[in-house]
Amino acid sequence: MVIVWIGLGIGVLLAIILIKKITKTSPRDSFRFGVYCKKCGYKTNGLKCPRCESASNRQSWK
């Protein structure tokens, strides 16, 4: 029974946090992620840049 009360409390707490986030966020604000690398401009579709990642690996060996 105690586990049920703990789960209920956590669920209510999460619901309150999410409702606060929804009310603070502008309705015109959209979810965005970087399609291009910030360093070199290569199209990565939100993943790690293979060009900059290999460059940093080469520099770490020196």
PDB file of N, CA, C and O in Angstrom:
ATOM      1  N   MET A   1       0.822  -1.196   0.000  1.00  0.00           N
ATOM      2  CA  MET A   1       0.000   0.000   0.000  1.00  0.00           C
ATOM      3  C   MET A   1       0.867   1.260   0.000  1.00  0.00           C
ATOM      4  O   MET A   1       0.507   2.274  -0.599  1.00  0.00           O
ATOM      5  N   VAL A   2       2.009   1.184   0.677  1.00  0.00           N
ATOM      6  CA  VAL A   2       2.907   2.332   0.721  1.00  0.00           C
ATOM      7  C   VAL A   2       3.475   2.616  -0.663  1.00  0.00           C
ATOM      8  O   VAL A   2       3.632   3.776  -1.044  1.00  0.00           O
ATOM      9  N   ILE A   3       3.780   1.578  -1.408  1.00  0.00           N
ATOM     10  CA  ILE A   3       4.323   1.754  -2.764  1.00  0.00           C
ATOM     11  C   ILE A   3       3.304   2.461  -3.651  1.00  0.00           C
ATOM     12  O   ILE A   3       3.676   3.289  -4.482  1.00  0.00           O
ATOM     13  N   VAL A   4       2.047   2.146  -3.485  1.00  0.00           N
ATOM     14  CA  VAL A   4       0.983   2.804  -4.254  1.00  0.00           C
ATOM     15  C   VAL A   4       0.957   4.293  -3.933  1.00  0.00           C
ATOM     16  O   VAL A   4       0.842   5.117  -4.840  1.00  0.00           O
ATOM     17  N   TRP A   5       1.062   4.650  -2.652  1.00  0.00           N
ATOM     18  CA  TRP A   5       1.054   6.069  -2.266  1.00  0.00           C
ATOM     19  C   TRP A   5       2.285   6.800  -2.800  1.00  0.00           C
ATOM     20  O   TRP A   5       2.183   7.950  -3.226  1.00  0.00           O
ATOM     21  N   ILE A   6       3.441   6.146  -2.781  1.00  0.00           N
ATOM     22  CA  ILE A   6       4.655   6.757  -3.328  1.00  0.00           C
ATOM     23  C   ILE A   6       4.500   6.964  -4.829  1.00  0.00           C
ATOM     24  O   ILE A   6       4.824   8.038  -5.334  1.00  0.00           O
ATOM     25  N   GLY A   7       4.017   5.973  -5.542  1.00  0.00           N
ATOM     26  CA  GLY A   7       3.795   6.092  -6.985  1.00  0.00           C
ATOM     27  C   GLY A   7       2.795   7.180  -7.318  1.00  0.00           C
ATOM     28  O   GLY A   7       2.972   7.926  -8.281  1.00  0.00           O
ATOM     29  N   LEU A   8       1.743   7.267  -6.516  1.00  0.00           N
ATOM     30  CA  LEU A   8       0.737   8.301  -6.731  1.00  0.00           C
ATOM     31  C   LEU A   8       1.333   9.694  -6.511  1.00  0.00           C
ATOM     32  O   LEU A   8       1.052  10.622  -7.269  1.00  0.00           O
ATOM     33  N   GLY A   9       2.145   9.831  -5.483  1.00  0.00           N
ATOM     34  CA  GLY A   9       2.794  11.115  -5.198  1.00  0.00           C
ATOM     35  C   GLY A   9       3.745  11.532  -6.303  1.00  0.00           C
ATOM     36  O   GLY A   9       3.773  12.698  -6.696  1.00  0.00           O
ATOM     37  N   ILE A  10       4.524  10.584  -6.806  1.00  0.00           N
ATOM     38  CA  ILE A  10       5.450  10.885  -7.906  1.00  0.00           C
ATOM     39  C   ILE A  10       4.677  11.253  -9.166  1.00  0.00           C
ATOM     40  O   ILE A  10       5.069  12.174  -9.883  1.00  0.00           O
ATOM     41  N   GLY A  11       3.603  10.557  -9.441  1.00  0.00           N
ATOM     42  CA  GLY A  11       2.784  10.866 -10.616  1.00  0.00           C
ATOM     43  C   GLY A  11       2.165  12.245 -10.541  1.00  0.00           C
ATOM     44  O   GLY A  11       2.152  12.970 -11.536  1.00  0.00           O
ATOM     45  N   VAL A  12       1.654  12.621  -9.385  1.00  0.00           N
ATOM     46  CA  VAL A  12       1.066  13.948  -9.207  1.00  0.00           C
ATOM     47  C   VAL A  12       2.142  15.015  -9.346  1.00  0.00           C
ATOM     48  O   VAL A  12       1.906  16.054  -9.963  1.00  0.00           O
ATOM     49  N   LEU A  13       3.324  14.771  -8.777  1.00  0.00           N
ATOM     50  CA  LEU A  13       4.426  15.727  -8.873  1.00  0.00           C
ATOM     51  C   LEU A  13       4.856  15.928 -10.325  1.00  0.00           C
ATOM     52  O   LEU A  13       5.079  17.061 -10.752  1.00  0.00           O
ATOM     53  N   LEU A  14       4.975  14.848 -11.082  1.00  0.00           N
ATOM     54  CA  LEU A  14       5.325  14.959 -12.501  1.00  0.00           C
ATOM     55  C   LEU A  14       4.247  15.702 -13.285  1.00  0.00           C
ATOM     56  O   LEU A  14       4.565  16.507 -14.160  1.00  0.00           O
ATOM     57  N   ALA A  15       2.995  15.444 -12.986  1.00  0.00           N
ATOM     58  CA  ALA A  15       1.903  16.128 -13.677  1.00  0.00           C
ATOM     59  C   ALA A  15       1.952  17.630 -13.404  1.00  0.00           C
ATOM     60  O   ALA A  15       1.739  18.431 -14.315  1.00  0.00           O
ATOM     61  N   ILE A  16       2.227  18.015 -12.171  1.00  0.00           N
ATOM     62  CA  ILE A  16       2.306  19.440 -11.827  1.00  0.00           C
ATOM     63  C   ILE A  16       3.468  20.102 -12.557  1.00  0.00           C
ATOM     64  O   ILE A  16       3.322  21.208 -13.076  1.00  0.00           O
ATOM     65  N   ILE A  17       4.622  19.434 -12.603  1.00  0.00           N
ATOM     66  CA  ILE A  17       5.788  19.997 -13.299  1.00  0.00           C
ATOM     67  C   ILE A  17       5.498  20.166 -14.781  1.00  0.00           C
ATOM     68  O   ILE A  17       5.835  21.198 -15.361  1.00  0.00           O
ATOM     69  N   LEU A  18       4.877  19.167 -15.404  1.00  0.00           N
ATOM     70  CA  LEU A  18       4.579  19.257 -16.841  1.00  0.00           C
ATOM     71  C   LEU A  18       3.542  20.336 -17.136  1.00  0.00           C
ATOM     72  O   LEU A  18       3.648  21.029 -18.148  1.00  0.00           O
ATOM     73  N   ILE A  19       2.552  20.488 -16.280  1.00  0.00           N
ATOM     74  CA  ILE A  19       1.544  21.534 -16.482  1.00  0.00           C
ATOM     75  C   ILE A  19       2.183  22.906 -16.368  1.00  0.00           C
ATOM     76  O   ILE A  19       1.838  23.807 -17.134  1.00  0.00           O
ATOM     77  N   LYS A  20       3.114  23.091 -15.421  1.00  0.00           N
ATOM     78  CA  LYS A  20       3.821  24.368 -15.298  1.00  0.00           C
ATOM     79  C   LYS A  20       4.642  24.657 -16.546  1.00  0.00           C
ATOM     80  O   LYS A  20       4.657  25.790 -17.027  1.00  0.00           O
ATOM     81  N   LYS A  21       5.325  23.644 -17.077  1.00  0.00           N
ATOM     82  CA  LYS A  21       6.120  23.834 -18.288  1.00  0.00           C
ATOM     83  C   LYS A  21       5.231  24.201 -19.485  1.00  0.00           C
ATOM     84  O   LYS A  21       5.604  25.045 -20.300  1.00  0.00           O
ATOM     85  N   ILE A  22       4.076  23.575 -19.586  1.00  0.00           N
ATOM     86  CA  ILE A  22       3.167  23.862 -20.699  1.00  0.00           C
ATOM     87  C   ILE A  22       2.646  25.291 -20.605  1.00  0.00           C
ATOM     88  O   ILE A  22       2.550  25.983 -21.619  1.00  0.00           O
ATOM     89  N   THR A  23       2.310  25.737 -19.404  1.00  0.00           N
ATOM     90  CA  THR A  23       1.765  27.087 -19.256  1.00  0.00           C
ATOM     91  C   THR A  23       2.826  28.158 -19.471  1.00  0.00           C
ATOM     92  O   THR A  23       2.494  29.257 -19.914  1.00  0.00           O
ATOM     93  N   LYS A  24       4.094  27.872 -19.171  1.00  0.00           N
ATOM     94  CA  LYS A  24       5.156  28.860 -19.351  1.00  0.00           C
ATOM     95  C   LYS A  24       5.639  28.950 -20.797  1.00  0.00           C
ATOM     96  O   LYS A  24       6.138  29.996 -21.211  1.00  0.00           O
ATOM     97  N   THR A  25       5.501  27.889 -21.561  1.00  0.00           N
ATOM     98  CA  THR A  25       5.976  27.851 -22.933  1.00  0.00           C
ATOM     99  C   THR A  25       5.021  28.605 -23.848  1.00  0.00           C
ATOM    100  O   THR A  25       3.802  28.460 -23.750  1.00  0.00           O
ATOM    101  N   SER A  26       5.588  29.406 -24.732  1.00  0.00           N
ATOM    102  CA  SER A  26       4.787  30.161 -25.692  1.00  0.00           C
ATOM    103  C   SER A  26       4.141  29.206 -26.697  1.00  0.00           C
ATOM    104  O   SER A  26       4.762  28.218 -27.088  1.00  0.00           O
ATOM    105  N   PRO A  27       2.911  29.483 -27.120  1.00  0.00           N
ATOM    106  CA  PRO A  27       2.280  28.595 -28.103  1.00  0.00           C
ATOM    107  C   PRO A  27       2.954  28.660 -29.473  1.00  0.00           C
ATOM    108  O   PRO A  27       2.799  27.746 -30.284  1.00  0.00           O
ATOM    109  N   ARG A  28       3.694  29.726 -29.734  1.00  0.00           N
ATOM    110  CA  ARG A  28       4.375  29.864 -31.019  1.00  0.00           C
ATOM    111  C   ARG A  28       5.768  29.253 -30.999  1.00  0.00           C
ATOM    112  O   ARG A  28       6.419  29.175 -32.041  1.00  0.00           O
ATOM    113  N   ASP A  29       6.231  28.822 -29.847  1.00  0.00           N
ATOM    114  CA  ASP A  29       7.545  28.222 -29.723  1.00  0.00           C
ATOM    115  C   ASP A  29       7.508  26.800 -30.257  1.00  0.00           C
ATOM    116  O   ASP A  29       6.569  26.056 -29.974  1.00  0.00           O
ATOM    117  N   SER A  30       8.516  26.417 -31.024  1.00  0.00           N
ATOM    118  CA  SER A  30       8.530  25.077 -31.603  1.00  0.00           C
ATOM    119  C   SER A  30       9.765  24.321 -31.131  1.00  0.00           C
ATOM    120  O   SER A  30      10.737  24.914 -30.664  1.00  0.00           O
ATOM    121  N   PHE A  31       9.707  23.012 -31.260  1.00  0.00           N
ATOM    122  CA  PHE A  31      10.840  22.162 -30.915  1.00  0.00           C
ATOM    123  C   PHE A  31      11.825  22.200 -32.071  1.00  0.00           C
ATOM    124  O   PHE A  31      11.468  21.919 -33.215  1.00  0.00           O
ATOM    125  N   ARG A  32      13.057  22.547 -31.765  1.00  0.00           N
ATOM    126  CA  ARG A  32      14.078  22.630 -32.817  1.00  0.00           C
ATOM    127  C   ARG A  32      15.322  21.864 -32.392  1.00  0.00           C
ATOM    128  O   ARG A  32      15.627  21.746 -31.205  1.00  0.00           O
ATOM    129  N   PHE A  33      16.022  21.352 -33.374  1.00  0.00           N
ATOM    130  CA  PHE A  33      17.326  20.766 -33.131  1.00  0.00           C
ATOM    131  C   PHE A  33      18.207  21.111 -34.311  1.00  0.00           C
ATOM    132  O   PHE A  33      17.724  21.366 -35.414  1.00  0.00           O
ATOM    133  N   GLY A  34      19.498  21.116 -34.065  1.00  0.00           N
ATOM    134  CA  GLY A  34      20.448  21.520 -35.092  1.00  0.00           C
ATOM    135  C   GLY A  34      20.568  20.495 -36.201  1.00  0.00           C
ATOM    136  O   GLY A  34      20.921  19.341 -35.956  1.00  0.00           O
ATOM    137  N   VAL A  35      20.274  20.918 -37.419  1.00  0.00           N
ATOM    138  CA  VAL A  35      20.410  20.037 -38.572  1.00  0.00           C
ATOM    139  C   VAL A  35      21.838  20.094 -39.092  1.00  0.00           C
ATOM    140  O   VAL A  35      22.329  19.131 -39.683  1.00  0.00           O
ATOM    141  N   TYR A  36      22.506  21.226 -38.871  1.00  0.00           N
ATOM    142  CA  TYR A  36      23.857  21.423 -39.359  1.00  0.00           C
ATOM    143  C   TYR A  36      24.826  21.540 -38.182  1.00  0.00           C
ATOM    144  O   TYR A  36      24.445  21.970 -37.093  1.00  0.00           O
ATOM    145  N   CYS A  37      26.068  21.155 -38.410  1.00  0.00           N
ATOM    146  CA  CYS A  37      27.108  21.253 -37.387  1.00  0.00           C
ATOM    147  C   CYS A  37      27.404  22.719 -37.109  1.00  0.00           C
ATOM    148  O   CYS A  37      27.477  23.529 -38.033  1.00  0.00           O
ATOM    149  N   LYS A  38      27.574  23.061 -35.829  1.00  0.00           N
ATOM    150  CA  LYS A  38      27.832  24.446 -35.459  1.00  0.00           C
ATOM    151  C   LYS A  38      29.242  24.872 -35.830  1.00  0.00           C
ATOM    152  O   LYS A  38      29.481  26.057 -36.064  1.00  0.00           O
ATOM    153  N   LYS A  39      30.187  23.933 -35.890  1.00  0.00           N
ATOM    154  CA  LYS A  39      31.579  24.269 -36.191  1.00  0.00           C
ATOM    155  C   LYS A  39      31.846  24.380 -37.694  1.00  0.00           C
ATOM    156  O   LYS A  39      32.402  25.375 -38.158  1.00  0.00           O
ATOM    157  N   CYS A  40      31.448  23.356 -38.448  1.00  0.00           N
ATOM    158  CA  CYS A  40      31.834  23.323 -39.864  1.00  0.00           C
ATOM    159  C   CYS A  40      30.665  23.495 -40.834  1.00  0.00           C
ATOM    160  O   CYS A  40      30.897  23.746 -42.017  1.00  0.00           O
ATOM    161  N   GLY A  41      29.426  23.371 -40.379  1.00  0.00           N
ATOM    162  CA  GLY A  41      28.282  23.572 -41.249  1.00  0.00           C
ATOM    163  C   GLY A  41      27.849  22.339 -42.020  1.00  0.00           C
ATOM    164  O   GLY A  41      26.972  22.435 -42.878  1.00  0.00           O
ATOM    165  N   TYR A  42      28.432  21.190 -41.744  1.00  0.00           N
ATOM    166  CA  TYR A  42      28.087  19.947 -42.418  1.00  0.00           C
ATOM    167  C   TYR A  42      26.717  19.470 -41.952  1.00  0.00           C
ATOM    168  O   TYR A  42      26.403  19.569 -40.766  1.00  0.00           O
ATOM    169  N   LYS A  43      25.888  18.951 -42.871  1.00  0.00           N
ATOM    170  CA  LYS A  43      24.550  18.496 -42.520  1.00  0.00           C
ATOM    171  C   LYS A  43      24.636  17.178 -41.738  1.00  0.00           C
ATOM    172  O   LYS A  43      25.135  16.174 -42.245  1.00  0.00           O
ATOM    173  N   THR A  44      24.132  17.204 -40.477  1.00  0.00           N
ATOM    174  CA  THR A  44      24.238  16.037 -39.615  1.00  0.00           C
ATOM    175  C   THR A  44      22.887  15.475 -39.198  1.00  0.00           C
ATOM    176  O   THR A  44      22.836  14.370 -38.658  1.00  0.00           O
ATOM    177  N   ASN A  45      21.788  16.195 -39.427  1.00  0.00           N
ATOM    178  CA  ASN A  45      20.432  15.791 -39.027  1.00  0.00           C
ATOM    179  C   ASN A  45      20.334  15.547 -37.523  1.00  0.00           C
ATOM    180  O   ASN A  45      19.616  14.647 -37.087  1.00  0.00           O
ATOM    181  N   GLY A  46      21.048  16.338 -36.732  1.00  0.00           N
ATOM    182  CA  GLY A  46      20.962  16.250 -35.287  1.00  0.00           C
ATOM    183  C   GLY A  46      21.931  15.270 -34.648  1.00  0.00           C
ATOM    184  O   GLY A  46      21.972  15.159 -33.423  1.00  0.00           O
ATOM    185  N   LEU A  47      22.709  14.560 -35.450  1.00  0.00           N
ATOM    186  CA  LEU A  47      23.665  13.602 -34.915  1.00  0.00           C
ATOM    187  C   LEU A  47      25.024  14.270 -34.724  1.00  0.00           C
ATOM    188  O   LEU A  47      25.189  15.448 -35.043  1.00  0.00           O
ATOM    189  N   LYS A  48      25.995  13.525 -34.205  1.00  0.00           N
ATOM    190  CA  LYS A  48      27.339  14.063 -34.057  1.00  0.00           C
ATOM    191  C   LYS A  48      27.961  14.244 -35.438  1.00  0.00           C
ATOM    192  O   LYS A  48      27.725  13.452 -36.350  1.00  0.00           O
ATOM    193  N   CYS A  49      28.746  15.282 -35.571  1.00  0.00           N
ATOM    194  CA  CYS A  49      29.388  15.577 -36.856  1.00  0.00           C
ATOM    195  C   CYS A  49      30.567  14.631 -37.072  1.00  0.00           C
ATOM    196  O   CYS A  49      31.483  14.595 -36.250  1.00  0.00           O
ATOM    197  N   PRO A  50      30.558  13.864 -38.168  1.00  0.00           N
ATOM    198  CA  PRO A  50      31.681  12.940 -38.402  1.00  0.00           C
ATOM    199  C   PRO A  50      32.968  13.677 -38.737  1.00  0.00           C
ATOM    200  O   PRO A  50      34.052  13.186 -38.419  1.00  0.00           O
ATOM    201  N   ARG A  51      32.881  14.834 -39.367  1.00  0.00           N
ATOM    202  CA  ARG A  51      34.083  15.596 -39.704  1.00  0.00           C
ATOM    203  C   ARG A  51      34.771  16.133 -38.451  1.00  0.00           C
ATOM    204  O   ARG A  51      35.976  15.955 -38.270  1.00  0.00           O
ATOM    205  N   CYS A  52      33.997  16.791 -37.590  1.00  0.00           N
ATOM    206  CA  CYS A  52      34.578  17.374 -36.381  1.00  0.00           C
ATOM    207  C   CYS A  52      34.968  16.286 -35.386  1.00  0.00           C
ATOM    208  O   CYS A  52      35.939  16.450 -34.648  1.00  0.00           O
ATOM    209  N   GLU A  53      34.233  15.189 -35.354  1.00  0.00           N
ATOM    210  CA  GLU A  53      34.543  14.096 -34.444  1.00  0.00           C
ATOM    211  C   GLU A  53      35.872  13.443 -34.840  1.00  0.00           C
ATOM    212  O   GLU A  53      36.691  13.132 -33.976  1.00  0.00           O
ATOM    213  N   SER A  54      36.084  13.236 -36.132  1.00  0.00           N
ATOM    214  CA  SER A  54      37.344  12.623 -36.566  1.00  0.00           C
ATOM    215  C   SER A  54      38.501  13.604 -36.391  1.00  0.00           C
ATOM    216  O   SER A  54      39.620  13.182 -36.097  1.00  0.00           O
ATOM    217  N   ALA A  55      38.259  14.889 -36.565  1.00  0.00           N
ATOM    218  CA  ALA A  55      39.299  15.898 -36.361  1.00  0.00           C
ATOM    219  C   ALA A  55      39.726  15.938 -34.904  1.00  0.00           C
ATOM    220  O   ALA A  55      40.915  16.052 -34.608  1.00  0.00           O
ATOM    221  N   SER A  56      38.767  15.846 -33.991  1.00  0.00           N
ATOM    222  CA  SER A  56      39.103  15.867 -32.573  1.00  0.00           C
ATOM    223  C   SER A  56      39.819  14.579 -32.170  1.00  0.00           C
ATOM    224  O   SER A  56      40.664  14.596 -31.275  1.00  0.00           O
ATOM    225  N   ASN A  57      39.488  13.468 -32.821  1.00  0.00           N
ATOM    226  CA  ASN A  57      40.188  12.214 -32.533  1.00  0.00           C
ATOM    227  C   ASN A  57      41.631  12.271 -33.020  1.00  0.00           C
ATOM    228  O   ASN A  57      42.525  11.750 -32.354  1.00  0.00           O
ATOM    229  N   ARG A  58      41.871  12.894 -34.165  1.00  0.00           N
ATOM    230  CA  ARG A  58      43.232  13.011 -34.687  1.00  0.00           C
ATOM    231  C   ARG A  58      44.079  13.909 -33.791  1.00  0.00           C
ATOM    232  O   ARG A  58      45.265  13.644 -33.591  1.00  0.00           O
ATOM    233  N   GLN A  59      43.479  14.969 -33.251  1.00  0.00           N
ATOM    234  CA  GLN A  59      44.240  15.887 -32.402  1.00  0.00           C
ATOM    235  C   GLN A  59      44.549  15.264 -31.047  1.00  0.00           C
ATOM    236  O   GLN A  59      45.562  15.604 -30.436  1.00  0.00           O
ATOM    237  N   SER A  60      43.704  14.365 -30.564  1.00  0.00           N
ATOM    238  CA  SER A  60      43.944  13.758 -29.264  1.00  0.00           C
ATOM    239  C   SER A  60      45.112  12.787 -29.292  1.00  0.00           C
ATOM    240  O   SER A  60      45.693  12.498 -28.246  1.00  0.00           O
ATOM    241  N   TRP A  61      45.472  12.271 -30.476  1.00  0.00           N
ATOM    242  CA  TRP A  61      46.595  11.330 -30.573  1.00  0.00           C
ATOM    243  C   TRP A  61      47.926  12.042 -30.569  1.00  0.00           C
ATOM    244  O   TRP A  61      48.951  11.412 -30.309  1.00  0.00           O
ATOM    245  N   LYS A  62      47.947  13.329 -30.847  1.00  0.00           N
ATOM    246  CA  LYS A  62      49.225  14.061 -30.928  1.00  0.00           C
ATOM    247  C   LYS A  62      49.792  14.353 -29.578  1.00  0.00           C
ATOM    248  O   LYS A  62      50.858  14.959 -29.474  1.00  0.00           O
TER     249      LYS A  62
END
